[in-house]
Amino acid sequence: MENYAEKELSNGGCKNSMSPAGAFLKRTADILMSAMGMVILSPLYLVIWVAIKIESPGPAIFRQERIGLGGRPFTLYKFRSMVADAEHDGIPALCGESDDRLTGVGAFIRRHHLDELPQLWNVLAGDMSMVGYRPERQYFIDKIMAENPDYERLFQIRPGVFSAATLYNGYTDTMEKMLKRLEMDLDYLDNYSVWSDLKIIFLTAVAIITGKHF
């Protein structure tokens, strides 16, 4: 797929639904919240890291290439929730709720979305935002775009740790859910506001704290 940033540049610049002031405010909030979050949650980071290392061999932090702003790849960080060789055959596969590749600790942290905590570093580094669409691998993006090429519009903004689609649509383990998620992500893109971001963060935090499965 042609690099989105290069294509938009050749067309006279990238169209962004967010105003410059809104983009500046969003990025400033991202830096502050991600930095504070990593400091406040550092004891939890340590507990999860130790639990993963005790239960199964392999690194506690999982790294994977995803596609983000401008259609450019970046390295996404997560706590490892599966066995270390989960894709030993080299074929990308979605993770289902009862996937036998999940470890005991992994199933718990994934169910409560704690595996996403290392992505606060991605936010601080500028790869992601606190709120946006969930970044995907190129393999699955190609499959989604074969059904709905509007996915490419998402490259106007940074992907997010939190998203309305995850909150209301849950983890995407089927193509049907991926296409539904895309509709919700495009709605977020077209109707972004500071208040919508705060609402998504608040409702997601409440859901995680109260143990709601989503």
N, C-alpha and C positions, 0 to 999 in steps of 0.2 A: 504493500500500500504506500502511495506517495506520502511523504512527510507532510503533515497538516500545516505546520508552521511555514514550510517552504512554499506550499501551494497558496496559502493566504497572503504571504508576502508578495508573490507574483501577481496576486489579484488586487494589490493596493493596500494590504494590511488586514489584520485579523479583526473581525467584528466581535465585539464583546458586549454582552447585554448589561454588564455592570459599568457604572460610571467610574471615572478615575478616582473620585473621592471615595466611592463605595469600595473599590478595589484596595485603596490605601488603608481604609479602616479595617477591612477584612484581614489584610495581611498583618497589620499591627496587632489586631486581636489574636491572630494565629500565633505570632511570636510570643506574646505575653502568656497566653493560655497553655501553650505547649511547654514552655520553660517552667512555669509554675507547676503544671501537672507532673512533669518528670521529677521535680524536687519533692512534691507532696507524696507522690505514689512510689518513691524509691524503695521504701520497705516492702511494699507489695511486689515490686519488680524482683527483689532479692528472694522472696519466698517462692514465687513462681519459678524462678531460675533454678533454685535448689531442688524443688519438687520434680522438675523435668529431668534434671541431671541424675537424680536418685533413681527414677523409675526406668529410664531407657537410655541406651547408649546413643551418642550423637550430640551435636550442638544444641544448646537451649534456644538460640536465636535462629530463626529460619529466614533465609534471604531468597527473594524471587524477583525476576524482572517483570515490571508492569509498565503500562503505557499511560502517560499523564499529559500535562499541559503542552499544547502544541503538537501532540502526537509523538512526543519524545519518550524514550524508555528511561526508567529509573529503577533503582533497587529498593524494593519494599521490605520492611523488617516486621517480623511477627515472632511471638513465642511459638516454638514448634509444638504442634498438637498431634502430629502423626509420627509413625515410625520413620527413622532417618532415610530409608530408601523407598519412600511411598510411591515414587514414580520411577522405579528402577528400569522399566521398559522404555522410558523416554517419551511416553504418550501422555499429554496433559489430561487429567481427569478431575471432574468436579467432586467435591467432598459431600457426601450425604450425611444425614443425622446419625444413622447407624452404621457408618462406614467402618469396616473392620481394620482399616489402617490407623484409626484413631487410638491413641494411648489412653489410659485411664485419666491421667492428669489432663491430657489434651482434650478429651471429650468434655471435661468440666470447664476448662478455661474457654473453650470454643462456645459451649452452650451459654456462657455468661459474657461472651465477647471480650474476655480478658486477654485473649491471644493478640488482640489488636493494639495493646498498650505501647509496644515499641514504636508504633507509627507516629507517636508524638515527636520522635526524632526526625522522621520524614517531614513533619509539619515545620519544625524549627529550621530544618535545612532548606525549606522552600519547595520540596517535591510535592507536598500535599497541603491541604487546608484542613481546618477542624471540621468543616462541613462542606460536602460536595457530593459527587458521584463516587461510587466505589471503583477503584482502578482495576482494570482487567488485563489479562495476558493477551498478547497479540493473536495467539491461536484462537481464543474464544471471541475476540473482537472481530476477526474475519468471519466467523460463523454468524455472529449477531448482525454484522453489516450486510451479509448475504440476504438476511430477512428484512432489515431496516437500516438503510445507509445513513439515517439521521444520527446514528451513534457518533459520527464524526463531529457533530456540533459540540459535543461535550468537551472536546479538546480546547475550547475557548477558555476554560477555567481549570484550576487545580482540582484533582480528585480529593476526596475527603475521608477522614476517619469516621465521622458520623454522616449519615445520609437518611433522608426521609424514606427512601426505598428500602433500606435495611430495617428501619424501624417498623414499617408497615407491611413489608413484603418478605422479611426474613432473609436468611441465607439463600443464595440462588444455586440450586443443585440440579436444575433442569433448564433447557432452552426456553421453555414457556415462561419460567420465572425471570429469566434474563431479559426477555422481551418486555415483560411487565415492568421490570425494574427500569428499563430504558425509558418507557413512557413517563414514569415518575421522575426520573433524573432530568428529562427534557422539560418537564413542568417546573422543576426547581430552577433550572437554568433560565427559563422565561419569566419567572416570577420571584427572583431572588430579592431578599431584603434582609437587613440586619435582624429584624424581628423574627423572620423565618428561621434564620440560623440559630438564634437564641432559643427558640421554641424547640427545634430539633435536638439541640444539645441537652436542654432541660428534660425533655420527655425521654430521651435515650438514657440519660443518667438515672432518672427515676426508675425506669424499667430494669436497668442493670442492678441497682441497689436493692430493689424489691424482689429480685429474682425472677422477673417475668421472662418467659421464653419467647423470643421473637427472631 
